[in-house]
Amino acid sequence: MNNIDSLRRVIKRIIESHTDHIHERLEGGYTLGDEGSGFKAWGGKRTSKSSTVEEEAQAIFKAAGPLREGMNDNEYVKKAQKFLIAEGENLGRTGADGDFGEATRAAVSIFQTRPPLLAKQGVEAGVIGLATWIALIANARERASSSQNKES
């Protein structure tokens, strides 16, 4: 069994245990866990309520491909930047502007040094690939769940 299979199982267990309690809205219409409506995914498409982090990340990666420095005015870059800001990363004065510049590359590289991506094979530093999307989405769902639990 490899590390990605282990990560997938852990993430799946976390999401399954918190799916009905997640209520977090990020700018741009991204909604996690409106009860009864399922997850509103990128571009306003709805996926099933049981959508896993991996399925969501794969759909994004299929549509966007790897995100890297030099990509400008890109909706997926902007969404990734919002996730990074929510993670506490500093994107400089421009924030989530859809331009993958040096500040975004640096923020991605720093994010990738933390678990679960720490020392993960196949993760290209500073590039948002499938494993990085999985970690960003899983962390967002976990934050949303924690936030919901604190409100209860």
C-alpha positions as CSV (number, residue, x, y, z in Angstrom):
1,M,0.0,0.0,0.0
2,N,1.4,3.4,-0.9
3,N,1.1,6.7,0.8
4,I,-1.5,8.1,-1.5
5,D,-3.9,5.2,-0.8
6,S,-3.4,5.8,3.0
7,L,-4.1,9.5,2.5
8,R,-7.2,8.8,0.4
9,R,-8.6,6.5,3.2
10,V,-7.9,9.1,5.9
11,I,-9.4,11.9,3.9
12,K,-12.4,9.8,3.0
13,R,-13.1,9.0,6.7
14,I,-12.8,12.6,7.7
15,I,-15.1,13.8,5.0
16,E,-17.7,11.0,5.6
17,S,-17.8,11.8,9.3
18,H,-18.3,15.6,8.7
19,T,-20.2,15.9,5.4
20,D,-23.6,16.8,6.9
21,H,-22.1,19.4,9.2
22,I,-20.0,21.4,6.8
23,H,-21.2,25.0,6.1
24,E,-18.6,27.2,4.7
25,R,-18.9,29.7,1.9
26,L,-15.9,31.0,0.1
27,E,-16.1,34.0,-2.2
28,G,-16.9,33.1,-5.8
29,G,-19.9,30.8,-5.1
30,Y,-18.0,27.8,-3.8
31,T,-20.2,26.1,-1.2
32,L,-19.4,23.1,1.0
33,G,-22.1,21.0,2.4
34,D,-25.4,22.9,2.1
35,E,-27.6,20.2,3.7
36,G,-29.8,18.6,1.2
37,S,-28.3,20.3,-1.9
38,G,-24.9,18.5,-2.2
39,F,-21.7,20.2,-2.9
40,K,-21.6,23.1,-5.3
41,A,-18.5,22.6,-7.3
42,W,-16.4,24.7,-9.7
43,G,-18.4,26.6,-12.3
44,G,-21.7,26.2,-10.4
45,K,-22.0,22.5,-11.2
46,R,-23.4,20.3,-8.5
47,T,-21.9,17.0,-7.5
48,S,-23.5,14.5,-5.2
49,K,-23.5,15.1,-1.5
50,S,-21.3,12.1,-1.1
51,S,-18.7,13.6,-3.4
52,T,-15.3,12.8,-2.0
53,V,-12.4,15.1,-1.8
54,E,-10.6,13.0,-4.3
55,E,-13.5,13.1,-6.8
56,E,-13.8,16.8,-6.5
57,A,-10.0,17.3,-6.9
58,Q,-9.9,15.0,-9.9
59,A,-12.7,17.0,-11.6
60,I,-10.9,20.3,-11.0
61,F,-7.5,18.8,-12.1
62,K,-9.2,17.4,-15.3
63,A,-10.6,20.8,-16.1
64,A,-7.6,22.9,-15.2
65,G,-4.6,20.7,-15.4
66,P,-1.6,21.5,-13.3
67,L,-1.4,25.2,-12.3
68,R,2.0,26.8,-12.4
69,E,3.8,30.1,-12.4
70,G,3.0,32.2,-15.5
71,M,-0.7,31.4,-15.8
72,N,-2.6,34.6,-15.7
73,D,-6.2,35.6,-15.4
74,N,-7.2,32.0,-14.6
75,E,-10.4,31.2,-12.6
76,Y,-8.8,28.0,-11.2
77,V,-5.7,29.9,-10.1
78,K,-8.0,32.4,-8.3
79,K,-9.9,29.6,-6.5
80,A,-6.6,28.0,-5.5
81,Q,-5.4,31.3,-4.2
82,K,-8.5,31.7,-2.1
83,F,-7.8,28.3,-0.6
84,L,-4.2,29.3,0.1
85,I,-5.3,32.5,1.8
86,A,-7.7,30.5,4.0
87,E,-4.7,28.3,4.9
88,G,-2.9,31.5,6.1
89,E,-0.5,31.8,3.2
90,N,0.6,35.3,2.2
91,L,0.0,36.1,-1.5
92,G,1.2,39.7,-1.2
93,R,-0.8,42.8,-1.9
94,T,-2.7,41.4,-4.9
95,G,-4.2,38.5,-3.0
96,A,-6.5,36.2,-5.1
97,D,-6.2,37.9,-8.5
98,G,-6.1,34.8,-10.8
99,D,-2.4,35.4,-11.7
100,F,0.0,32.7,-10.8
101,G,3.1,34.8,-10.0
102,E,6.1,34.5,-7.7
103,A,4.0,35.1,-4.5
104,T,1.5,32.3,-5.4
105,R,4.4,29.9,-6.3
106,A,6.0,30.6,-3.0
107,A,2.8,30.2,-1.1
108,V,2.1,26.8,-2.8
109,S,5.7,25.7,-2.1
110,I,5.3,26.5,1.6
111,F,1.9,24.8,1.7
112,Q,3.4,21.7,0.2
113,T,5.9,21.5,3.0
114,R,3.2,20.6,5.5
115,P,1.4,17.3,6.1
116,P,-0.1,15.6,4.3
117,L,2.1,16.7,1.4
118,L,5.4,16.8,3.3
119,A,7.9,14.7,1.4
120,K,5.2,13.3,-0.8
121,Q,6.6,11.7,-3.9
122,G,5.5,13.2,-7.2
123,V,4.6,16.6,-5.8
124,E,6.3,19.3,-7.9
125,A,7.2,22.2,-5.7
126,G,5.3,25.3,-6.4
127,V,2.9,23.6,-8.9
128,I,-0.7,22.8,-8.0
129,G,-1.3,19.3,-9.2
130,L,-3.8,16.6,-8.1
131,A,-2.2,15.9,-4.7
132,T,-2.1,19.6,-3.8
133,W,-5.7,20.0,-4.9
134,I,-6.7,17.1,-2.6
135,A,-4.9,18.6,0.3
136,L,-6.4,22.1,-0.3
137,I,-9.9,20.8,-0.5
138,A,-9.5,18.4,2.4
139,N,-8.2,21.2,4.6
140,A,-11.0,23.5,3.6
141,R,-13.6,20.9,4.5
142,E,-11.9,20.2,7.8
143,R,-11.8,23.9,8.6
144,A,-15.5,24.2,7.7
145,S,-16.3,21.2,9.9
146,S,-14.3,22.6,12.8
147,S,-16.0,26.0,12.4
148,Q,-19.5,24.3,12.4
149,N,-18.6,22.3,15.5
150,K,-17.6,25.4,17.3
151,E,-20.9,27.1,16.5
152,S,-22.9,24.2,17.8
